Amino acid sequence: FSVTIGVEHHLAGDSLKAARKLTYKAGWRSFVNPAVQCNPAVQTSKKGFSGGEWILVKRSVSVAHDRYHPQEAHGWASCTLRVKGFDFLLVSLYLESGQDPFSDTNAAKLDNLGRFLKVVSLPYMVVGDWNCTPEQLAETSWLNFVKGSVVAPNNVDYTCRQGQGSLIDYVVCSTALRCMIKVEADLNGPWTPHYGLHITVNVDLETNVLRVLEAPTNIPICAGPVRHPWAAMKGLAAADLEEADNSDATAQSKLTTGYELFSRAAEFTLIDTANCEQDAVAGYTGRGGTIKLVEKPAVTANAAGDYFHFPALTYFSVLHQRVLEFLKLKVAVKWGRCTQSKQFRSLAVWLGKQSAPLISFWPHHALNEQSFTVSQTIEHLLNVIDLSVSVLKNLEQQCFVIAKLLHREQLSTSKTSFRVWLAVQLKTGGARAIHALTKQALHKNAAEMLDEQMVWGQNPIERLDHKAKQWQQRWNDDPLGNATDLTWLDTVEAAAQRAVVDMSPLGLKHLKSSVKASPARTGVGTDQWRVKDWQRLPDEAHADLLQLLNASEAALNWPSQVVNNLIAMVPKPQGGERPITLTSALYRLWSRMRKFIMSSWEEEHHGFWDTAIRGSSPLRAALVRELKNECCAWMNIDVGQILWDVEKFYDSIDIPTLALAALRLDYPPVLLHMGLQVHRGVRYITAEECVSMPITVTNRSILAGCAQSVAWTRCFLHDLLGQLHATYKPVSIQSWVDDLAHRVQGRG
C-alpha cells in the first residue's frame, strides 16, 4: 500500500511526536491530527484521550504542500496527493462514536469539513466511520453541499459486525473521482469490530473520461462602461463567423445564423464590459452556436501548486499558505538546489503580484488590533525575496491571524443569516422553509448506484448510454400506431398559419421587463445562455433580439439551436429518476412573453375538477379536500377516496392525441405549434457530469420544465375527465396535473 489511513490513535503531545518519528524512519510521511483530552467524568479511552486521525504516505509518493487548515475544525487529518499530473485531497475523518451525523458535535464537524472542501476546490476523497448508512447521510443534505458521491464496499453488505451488522464505513468522494475508486472490505485483516477498507484509485486519465457539451467559460459579471457600440460588436461577430456557409439559406437557416450572430455579438459586448483580456476572448465564446460533444478527462491535470484560488473570504488563507511555503524554503538547508531554487523564485514572483488583490480584500473592520498596515504588508510582499526570516515569520503570522478571523466571521455570518431566515419563515407561516427543506436535491442510494455499476459497468459514459437507450425506447414507443400518420402536424400548422396573421408582435418594453424578471440562478440549456445574461446588453441588442423573436414567430419556426433540449435526471425519493428539461434561453424568453395568452386560455377552459389554477397550491387543494371529508364525517355521510398518481405521466402522453385535443379546446395554435417543435426536438440526457448522444423523439412524451406543459395536460385529460363525471355521477375526480383524487360520498 502507498497510503494508510486510520482514526483513533489516542496520541497527543510527546507520544504523538515519538510515533511520527518512528513512522518517518520506516519510510512514511505522516499527516496527523492529535487526539483530544477526554472529559474526566466520562473518560473511557486510553490515556485519557479520544479520537486522533492519521494519514501515512510513503515517501515515494508525491505530496503537494497542504492547504490552510482552519483552527476551528477538528476531527480529521488531510493531505494533498499529486498523482500522474493532478492534485487531489485525501481526508481521514473521525465522528464521535455512538452519535449519528445529526448530533450537535458531528453536525458541527461535517459543517466545518464541508466548508474546508469548498475552500480547497480540489477533487477529494473522505474516508471514515460515518456512524450511519449512506442513506442516512444523504438525509442530512451534506452530500449535496459538497457535491459528493458515496462509494461503498462492493463485497460485503455491512462493515461493522456489532449487532445485526451495518454499513457505516465507506468513502465519500467528489463526483469526478467516483469512476476511479474501487472499495473492498478487507475480510482477512485483524480488524474488529469493523472491517478495514482496501481502496484502489485508478488514475489513468486517458481511460477515465467524460462526454460533455463543449461549453464556454463564464463571463465575469461586471457593470463596467460600454466602450464599443453594439454595431461594432456585430461587425466583429460577423467577421468571426464568416466561415459559415450561408449560400442557400432557407428561412430556418437564416434564423439559425441570426441567433448565432446575436449570441457572438452579445458575448463580445459582455466580455468588453467585464474588461477581460482580449487574448482570452476565444475561451468565453460559443454560446448559441452548433452543439459539440467532446470527451474530457474526469479529472483535469494541473500544474503543481496550481490549485490556489482567490475568492475574497479565502484569499488570506491562500496567502498565508504561500508565505509559509516561502518561509520553509528560505530556512531549508537545501533550498539552493536547482529545483528548490526555481520553486523559491516562482513563489517570490507570485507573492510580489499580490498588492492589487490585497487592497481589495483587506478586511479593515476585523483588524483594529493588528500592528501591520496595508502599506507595510504590500511593501513586504514586493520585496519578499530580500526579507529576513524574522520579518517573514511576522508576515506569515499576520496572514494566519487574518485568515482565522475571516473564517470565524464566515461561520458566524452563516449561522446568523440562517437564524434570521428561520425567524422570518416562522412568522410568515413557514411555507418557504417547508419547501426549501422538502425540495432538497436527492442522491441515489448506495445500493441503487451499486446495482447500476454491476449491470452497466464502472464507466459513466457506458452507464449513461444504457440509460439513454432505455429512455429512447420509452419516448418512441407507439402503442396507438400514430408514428407514420403525420396528418395531425399539417392540421396544427394550418391552424397556426391562420392565427399568426392576427397575432400582435412582441414589444421592446415587454421584452426588457421579461428579461429583468427572469431568474439569475437557473440551469442552462444546450445554447449555454441564461435569459438574465441579456439584461446587461444595450438597447440596440434588445431590439435585435426582439426582431429575432418576431421573425421566428412569423415564420412559425425556431433557430435550430432552440429545438435541442438538455434532460437532467433527478433522483426520486422512492427510487428511479425523473427527467427535468433545460430548454434554450430564447424559448424560455418567448414562453415568458407569451404566457399571458396561455393564462387567459387556462382561466376560460379549466374544468371544475381542476385544482391547479392560479392562486391555488397543492397544500390548499389537499386541505380543502380533507375539509370536505371531515364535514362528511361530522354529518354522518359516508365518503370514499382513492388518490392516484399516474406513473411517468409526461413521458406517456401521446403527442398527436394531445395536439388534436388542444385544437378542439381552442388552445392558441401558434403557441401549440411553436412549443411542439421544441418538445419533438433532439434531446441530450445529462447525468453523472456526462452527456448522452442525441436522442430523437417522434410522437410520445412532453417536457417537464416547459411553461406550456401543465396547460397541455389539461387539454389531454379534459375530455376523459369530463366524460367520467358525466357517466359516473356522483363520483368526482379532482386533478392536480397528474395527481388525481377519486372521491364519492353519500348515505348508506
N, C-alpha and C positions, 0 to 999 in steps of 0.2 A: 504494500500500500504506500502511496505517496503522501497521503494526508490522513491524519487520525483526529476524530472529533469526539468530544466527550463532555459530560457535565458532572457536577457533584464531586469535585476533587477535595473539598473541605480544607483547602490550604490558604494561608494568608501570611503576610509578613516574611520573616526569615525562612520559614519552612517552604513557602512558595518559591523564594529565590533559590534555595538549595535544589528544589525539584527542577527548576528551569535550567540550572547549571548542568545537572545530570543529563537532561534531555539534549542539551546543546552538545555535550561531549559525545553523546550517542549519535549525533548527526542530524538533529532535528532543530528547526526554529520553533519557538513557542509563542503563541498569542493567547494570553490568558486574562481572565477576569477573576480577581480574588474572591474567595468565599466571604460571606458577611457574618458578623457576630450575631449569634442567636440571642433571643430574649432569655435571660436566666430562668424565668418562670416556666418556660416551655422548652427548655434546652433538651434536645434528643440526639443531636448529631455528634460526630466525632469532634473532640477538642473544642466544642462549643461553637463550631462554625457550620453554616449550611450553604449549599449551592457551590458555586465556583465553576466556571466553564473554561474549556481549553480547546485550542486547535494546534496540532503539531504538524509541521510541514517539513518534509525532507529538504535539506539544503540544496539538493539538485533541482528543486522546483523553484521557478522564478516567482518572487513575491514583490508586488508593487508596493510603494510606500503607502501605508494605511492612511485613511482619511481622518478628519476630525471626528472624535468620539465624544458626544455630549456627556457632560458630567452627571446630568440628571438621569441618564439611562444606566441601568444595571440589569443584570440577568442574561447577558450574552457576551460572547467574545467574537471578534470578527477579524478577518484579514482579506486583502485583495490579492488574488492569484492572477498571474499572467501566463496564459497557456495558448500557444500557437497564434500569437498575434493579437489577442484580445484580453481585456481585464474582466474578471467577474468577482463579485463579493461573496465570501463564504462566512456564514454566521452559525455559531453554536448557541442554541437557546435553552435556557432553563426557566420553566414556570414553576411556581410554588406547588409542591407536592400536595395532592389531595384537593386542589382548588381548580375549578374549571376556568376557561377564559373569561367568563362573565364576572368573576370575583374582582373586587376592587384592586387588589395587588396585581393580579395577572393582566387585567384590562389596562392598567397603567403601563405595565411593561410592553404590552403589544402596541399601545398608542405611541410610546416613545420609539420602539423599534420601527414602527411604520413610518414615522417621521424621518428616522435615520435613513431608511431605504429610499425615501423620496429625495432626500438631500444628496445621497450618493449617486442616484441616477445611473447605476450600472446594472447589468444582468446579475441576479443574486440567487443564492441558494441557502435557505434556512433549514437547519436540521435540529430536531429536538423531540423531547417528550412533551406533547401538546396537552396532555391531560384530557383530551376529548377526541372524538372521532372527526374525520374530515367534514361530515355533515354538520356536526355541532359547531365547528369552526366557521363554516360558511354562514351560519345564522348570525354571527357577530358582525358581518359585513366587512370584516378586516381584510379578507381576500380581495374584495372589490377595491378597497382603499389602496392596497399595494399592487393591484393588478397582478395577483399571483395565482398559481395553479398548484394543486396537490398532486404529488407523485408518491403513491403508497407501495409497499412491498407487493410484488406480484406472485409470491409463492406461499403466502400464509393469509389466513382470514383474521388473525389477531397477532399483536406484537407483545402484549402484556398478558402473562399467564395467570394472573391472580383472578380468583372468582371464576366466572364463565369465559373470561378472556375478552380483550377489547383491542381494537386497532387505534392506538394513540401515538405511535412512533412512526413518523413519516417525514417527507421533505416538502417544503413549500418553496417554489421557485418562480422566477419571472417566466412569463409565457414563452419568451424566446428560447429558454433553456429546456423547456419541458420535453421536447422531442429528442434531446441529447442525454437525458438522465434515465438510468435504469436502477431500480431499488429492489434488493432482495434481503430477506431476513437471514441472518447467519444462524442456522439451526444447530451448528456443532460448536459454537463458541461457548466460553464459560460465563455466560451472562444470565443473570436471574434478578428479578422475575421477568425482565424484559429481554427480548431478543436484540442482539446487535444488528445493525444495518450495514449491508455491503452496497455501496453506491458507486456505480460506474458512470463516468461522464465521457461521452463520445464527442470530442471537439473537432471532428472533421468538418470544416466549414464548407467544403465542396459538396458534401452529400446532404448536409443539414441546411436545406434551402427552403424558402417560402415563395409562393407565386403571389404577386401583389400587383395592384394597379400602379402604373408609373404616375407619381404624384409630385407636384412642385413643392418647394419649401414655402412655409407660411410667411406671408409678407408682414413685417412688423406693423403694428397699429400705431400710427403717428399722425397727429393733426398738424403736420408741417405745412409750409406755404406751397402752393401750386406754382411751380417755376416755369412750366411749359403748358401752352394751351392744349385743349383736347384735340383740335385739328392736327397739331404737330404730332401728338401721340398716335393718332390714327394713321398718319403718314409713315411713322416708324413701324407701326404694326403691319401695315400693308407691305412695306419693304421686307419685313421679317418673314412674311407669309407668301412672298411672291413665287416661291417654288411650287405652290399648289396649282394644279391644272384645272382651270375653270372654263375651258374652251367650249364645252357643250353643256353648260349649266342649265339644269331644269329649275322649276320653282322651288323644289325641295332642296337641291344643292345650293341654290343662292341663299336660302335661309341658313343652311349649314355654314356656308362661308361667312355670312353676315354675323352669326353668333361667334364664330371663331375670331373674326376681326375685332368685334366688340370686346371679347374676352382679353385678347392680347393688348389692345389699347388700354383697357381698364387696368391690367397688370402693370403696364409701363407707367401709368399715372400714379398708381398706389406705390410703386417702387420709388418713383421720383419724389413723391410726398414724404415717404419714410426716409429719404436720403440714404438709400442703400448704395453699396459700392457698385459702380457701373459694370465692372468686370465680372460681377457675380449675378448679373441680371438673368442669365440663362437658367440658373437654378430656381428662380422664382416664377418662371413662365410655364405654360402648358395647360392652364385651365380652359375648359370649353373646347378642347381640341379632340383629336382622334384618340380613342381608348387604346392603350397599350398595356399588355400584360407582360411583366418581366419577373425573372427569378432573382432573388437576393439571398444572401446568407441569413440564416435565422439570427445569428449574432454577427455584427459587423466588426471587422478587425479595426483596431485603433492604435495610434502611436502610443508608446509608453508614456504614462503620465498624462494622457490626453483626455482624462475623464473629469477635469475640473471645469465647472460652470460658474456663472456669476449672477445668480438671482440675488436680489437685494438682501434677503434675510440670511443667506448662506455665504455671502461674499467674504466676510471676515473669518468664517470657518476655513474657507479655501486659502485665504491669505495667510492665516496662522499656520496652516499645514505646510505651505510652500516656504515660509520663513524658517519653520522648524527644520525642514529638509535642508535648506541652505546652511543653517547653523550646524547641523550634523556633518555636512560635507566640509564646512570650514574648519572644524576641530578634528576631523578624521586624520589619522596618520597617513593614510594612503590617498588623500584627495588629489594629490598631484599627478596621479596616473592619468593616462590619456583619456580613458572612458570617463573617469570621475571628473576630470577637469572639464570635459565637454559638458557634462551634466551640470557642473557647478556654474559655468558661464551661461548656459542656457537659462538656468534659474535666475541668474543675476539680470539677464535681459528681460525676462518675464516680469520680475519684480519692479524693474525700472519703468515699466509701462503702466503701472497701476495708479499713477497720480490722478488721472481723469476719473475712473470709477470710484476712487477713494473719496473724492469730493462729493460725488452724488450719493454715495451710500453712507457717508459718515453720520452716525446717529448722535447728534449733539444732545438730544434730550436725555440720553442714557449714560452720558459720560461726564457729568459735572464733577465727579470726584477724581477723574484721571488727570495725570500730570502732562501727558503728551498732547500737543495740539495737532491740528491737521497739517499745518505747515511743517512742523518738525518731522512728522511721520513721512510726509512726501519727500522731504529732503533726505531722510534716511534711506528711503526706497530708491531714490535716484542715484545714490552713491553707495548702494548696498555692498558692492564688491570690496570697498575700502574700509568698511566698518569694522570696529574691533569686536571681539567676541562678547564683551560685556554689553556693548550697545545693542548687538544683535539679540542677546538674551532679553534685554528690556523690551525691544520691539516685538519679539515673539510673545512675551508675557502680555504686552498690551493687546495684541491681536487676539490672544486667547480670552482675555477678560471681556473684550467686546463681543466675541462670538458667544461666550457663555451668557452674557446679559441678553443678547438678542434671542438666543434660543429660549431662555426663560420667558422673555416677553412674548415670543410667538405662542408658547404654550398657554400663557396667561390670557392673551387676547383671544385665542381659540376657545378656551373654556368660558370666558366672559360672554363672548358673542353667542355661544350655544345657550347659556342661561337666559340671556335676553330674548333670544328667539323662542325658547321654550315658554317663557312667561307670556309673551305675546300670543302664542298659539293657544295657551290655556285660557286667556281672556277672550279670544275670538271663537272659542268652541273646539279648537284643535283639529279642524278638518285638514288643513295643510300639513300639520305634523303627522296625522294618521296616514295621509297619502305618502308623505316622504318616507315613513317607516315601512309601510306595506309595499311600496314600489321599489325597494332596494334591488339593485342588479343581482340576478341569480347566477349561480355557478352550478355546473353539473356535479352531481355527487361522484365520489371516487369510484364507486362500483360501476356506474354508467360509463365513465371515462375509460375505465379498465376494459370493460366489455367491448367498447368501440376499438380500442387498440388491439385487443385479441382478434377481433373479426376483420378489421380493416387495416391493421398494421400500425407501426410506430410513426411512419412518415405522415406529417399533417397534410401534404398535398394529396397523397393517396386516399386518406380518410375523407377529405373534402370532395374528391372526385366521386367516391362511392356515394356520399350523401347527395351530391348534385344529381347523380343518376336516378336515385330514388325519387327526389322531388320532381325531376323532369317527367318521370313516368306518371306521377300524380297530376301534374299540371297539364299533361297532354292526354290524359285518359278521356275517352269519348263514349260514355255509356249510352248517350242518346243518338249517336250516329250523325252528329252535325258537322263533323270535320270537313267533309267535302262540299257541303252546301254553304256557299258564301253569299247567297242572295240577301241575307239579312244585312250584310255590310253595305250593299248597294242601297237598301232601304234607309239605313241610318244616314248615309252620306247624302242621299237625295233630300231627306228632311233637313239636314244641316245646311245644305246649299240654299234651300228656300228660306231658312230662318236667319242666316248670316246677313242677308241683304238688309233686314230691318233692325239689326243689332247695332246699337250706338258704339262708336270706337272708344277705346280706353283713353283716359285723360292723364296729363302730366301730373296734376295735383294729386290725383288718386294714386298714381304710381309712387310718388315721393312718400305719401303717408303710409302706403303699404310696405315700402322698403324700411321705413323708420320703425314700423310696428313689428317687423319680423324679429324673431329671437336671435340673440347673438351667439348663444351656445346651442348648437344643433349639429347633427351629423351631416356630412357632405355626401352628395351622390357621385355618380361617375364623372360629372363635369367639374368636381372639386371646388365649386363655389358655394358660399353661403349668401343668401339674399342680403343679409346685413352688410356684407362687404361692399356692396354697391352704394351704401349711404354716403361714403366718403368721396364719391365721384362728383364732378362738376355738373351743372345743369345741362350742358351740351351732351354729356354722356347719357344722362337720364332721358333726354329727347331721343337719342339713337336707340336706347333700349326700348322706349315706348314704340318707336317706329317698327322695331323688330317684332314686338308682340302683336301689334295690329296687323302687320304683314302676314304673320303666321296664322292669325285668326281668319283673315280674309282668304288666305289660300287653303284653309282647313288642313293645314299640315304643320308639322313641327320640324325644326332642325334635327338632323339625325342624332345629335348628341343627347337630345331630350328624351328619346324613346329607349334609352338604356337605363336600367334600374339596378341598384345595389341592394341585395337582400341580406340583412343581418339576421342571423339565427340566435334567438333569445331563448334560453332555457326556461321551461315551465316549472312551477313549484312541484307538480306531481310527476315530473319526468317528461321527456320528449322536448321538442323545440317549437317555437312559434316564429314564422318568418315576418319580419318587420322591414318595410321598404324605405329606402332613402332615394327619393326621386331627385331629379335635377333642380337646380335653383330657379331656372327660367319657368319650369312648370309650376313650382311652388308659388312663385310670384303671381303668375297668371291665375292660379286657383284662388289665391287670396283676393285678387282684384275682382274676380267674377263670383265670389262667394255670395254676394247679396242676391244674385239671380237664383242660385240654388236654395238659399234660405227662404226666399219668397215662395218658391215651389213647395218646400217642405211644410211651410205654415198652411198651405192650401190643400195639400194632398196626404198628410199623415193620417193614418187610421185611428179610430178611437181606442184601439188596443195598443197603440204605440206610446211607450213611456219615455223614449229617448228624444225628448223635444227640448226646445230652448227653455232655460230656466229650471230644468229638472236635473236630477243626478241619480246614479244607481242607488245611493243610500235613501234618497227621498222616495223613489219608486218602491223600494223594499219596505220602508216604514208605512207607506200608505196601504200597501198590500197586507201587511201584518195587522194594521189597524182595522181593516175590514174583517179579517179573521177573528180578532178579539171581540169586535162588536157582535159578530155572528154567535160566538160562544156565549157572550153575555145575554143574548136574546134567545138562547137555546135553538139556534139554527145550525143544522149540520153543514159542515164545509169540508171539502176535499181539495187537496192541492198537490200538484206534481211540478217540480222545477226541472226544466230540460235545458241542456246545453248542447248545441249542435257541434259535433266534433269536426275540427278543421273546416269551419263553415265557409270562410272566404276562399279557401283552396278547393272547394267543392262546387262553387257556383258555375253554372253553365252560362257562358257569356252570350251566345245567341238568344237564349231564353230571357236573360236579363235585359238585353238591348230592346227586344220587341216589347217586353212588359213595360219598360221605361217610356217608350214611344206611346203606348196605349194610355199611359197616365200623364201624357203631355210634359214629360221631363224635357228641359231645354235641349234641343237636338245638337246645338253647337257644343255645349259642354259635354254631352254624351259622346259625340264623335271625337272631339279632341282628347277626352280622357281615355277612350278605348284604345287609341293609338299608343298611349303610354302603357296601359295595362297589358296590351298584347305585344309589347316590345321585348327586347332582349333583356334577360336577367342574369346577374352575376351574384352568386352566393358568396358571402364572406363569413368566415368562421376561423378561429384559431390563428388570426392575423394573416390568413391566406384568402385568395380569391379563386373561385372556380372558373372553368372555361364557360363561354357564353351558352345560355340556355334559351331556346326559342319556345314560345308559348302560343298555342293556337286558340282554342275555344273554351278553356277552363281556367278558373282562378282569377280573382281580383286582388288588388294590392292593399294590404293593411298598411296604412301610412299616407294614403291619398285622401285629400279633403272630400272627394265625392263618394268614397266607398260606403259610408254609412247611409247616405241617401239612396245609393243603388240597392242596398239590402232591403230598404223599404219597398222599392219597386219590385224586387224579386219575390218578397213574401206577401205583397199586398193582396193579390187575387186569391192566394191559398188561404190566408187567414180570414179574408172576407167570406169565402165560401164555407169555411169551417164554422164561423159564427152563425151564418145563415142556416146551416144544416143541423147543427147540434146545439140549439138553444136548450137550456140556459148556460151551457158550457161557455166559459170565456178563456181566451188565451192572450195574455198581455206579453208584449215583447220589449226587450231592450237589446237591439241589434240581433244577436244570435242567442240570447238568453230568454227562454220562454217560460212563462208561469201559467200552467194549465190548471184551471180552477172551476169548481162547481159548488153551488150552495142551494139549500132547500130544506124543507121539513120532511122528516120521515124517510 
